[in-house]
């Protein structure tokens, strides 16, 4: 990390080199965060561990979003969020289905828990599509800004309520079942 900071100060025009050094500097931090969340999951349970893993697993997107918002690069924030959602859905979920399906003949899940997660996914998709639709309809930028802020606040409230639902009021819907052997 000190090398990246020094490069930024002494060789600010070497963007690719600064990016590569910064990316390499983040790797040990990512490993430590992964280890810490695993340790917390052992003591606090699967649900909290999964939540922490998902939260800190998207730390890069959060950092990119904050820096890009500060620089006024709203399109970069949108692309980062969409990329994160698509990456989590297709890559992580697909890999989980493939590895689980190759080991176990039949996989089980709680339908109520899956429905609640699908509902969250639908709400987030609508939240991404709605401002883009209004922008395509050439609504005033002030109206679009107010809509985006309102949707953001609504999503934060819904997410907070979802955390209460999944961690406090209905944690049984999100607990895994232990499978002892290949099916």
Secondary structure, DSSP 8 states (H G I E B T S, - for coil): -HHHHHHHHH-TT-HHHHHHHHHHHHHHHHHHHHHHHHHHHHHH-HHHHHHHHHHHHTHHHHHHHHHHHHTT-HHHHHHHHHHHHHIIIIIIIHHHHHHHHHH-S-----HHHHHHHHHHHHHHHHHHHHHHHHHHTT--HHHHHHHHHHHHHHHHHHHHHHHIIIIII-GGGG------S--
